[in-house]
Amino acid sequence: MTATLQSSPETCHWGYFEASRPPALTIQSGDEVIINTVSGAPNCLPPEGFHVPPELYDIHKAGPPPMPGHILTGPVAVEGAMPGDVLKVDILDVALRQDWGYNFIRPLAGTLPQDFTETYHSNIPLDAERGIARLPWGLELPLAPFFGVMAVAPPPEWGRIATIEPRKHGGNLDNKELVAGSTLYLPIFNEGALFSCGDGHGSQGDGEVCVTAIETALQGRFRLTVLKDRTLSYPQAETPTHVITMGMAPDLDRCAEMALRDMIALVSERAGISREDAYVLCSLAGDLRITQTVNREKGVHMMMAKDLIGG
């Protein structure tokens, strides 16, 4: 079955995650769900002539968020999901919902917080048919849309937390590998899992160095499946060709260590080799990549080709 969750003031939570937020929709494990998302505060809106999803105006009218962060649609509860299980998120399709995106540079933010002293806002036209974004100086940049934020609800004892920092429940991963055709695995901390998504990106480089990508509204089609036979302490993912482990922490060295340790364990299990041999393979064929350097909790992900570890 396929359900649809529209974005609206009632189905969106702006700026925060909280385990006590009731589900906006409940589905069965293995069902597909279409989720519509929006993005941006009033100062992000484009000039006349562009399509703005009408619910974005309604969300703005409801007032500012309780804390700075992203507009997320959800949560979606999955029947049978319990703490200790894993949520398998198959990303089946990602599509644009509007013909524009935006990008901001802000003083005291980004990877170079002291270097740019003025706010700089770019409105970026998007052409879904051609699959390109037109940048202000005329460059046509290929689109590769994905959701910057995908998450289950955090542990209840955390209370209300910002959407800005990625953590073990997922959140603001900003991993550009998570396009349509990829799969995200998230450890579950609450009954129902409570999956939300948002922070649509039309395109982003590894690092997302000025804080923002091409921020836009997206529609995602997901298959959400509860895995009872798998344990996971931190998000992992896979593409058609690679497995991915992740580390998020304020220090990039720590991020790299986290992603590497999880990849050693994953490779050892999948390939049936010792930890020592898995460590060697990570050195010879694994790729550490900087996910993002701007979300207070920075990110590194490690990629390993599936055909090297048994598919």
Secondary structure, DSSP 8 states (H G I E B T S, - for coil): -EEEE---TTTEEESEE-TTS--SEEE-TT-EEEEE-----GGG---TTS---HHHHHHHHT---SSS--EEEEEEEETT--TT-EEEEEEEEEEESSSEEEEEE-TT-SSSTTT--S-EEEEEEEETTTTEEE-TTS-EEE---EEEEEE----GGG-SEESSS-BTTEEE---TT-STT-EEEEE--STT--EEEEEEES---TB-TTS--SEE-EEEEEEEEEESS---SS-EEE-SSEEEEEEEESSHHHHHHHHHHHHHHHHHHHHT--HHHHHHHHHHH-EEEEEES-SSSEEEEEEEEGGGTT-
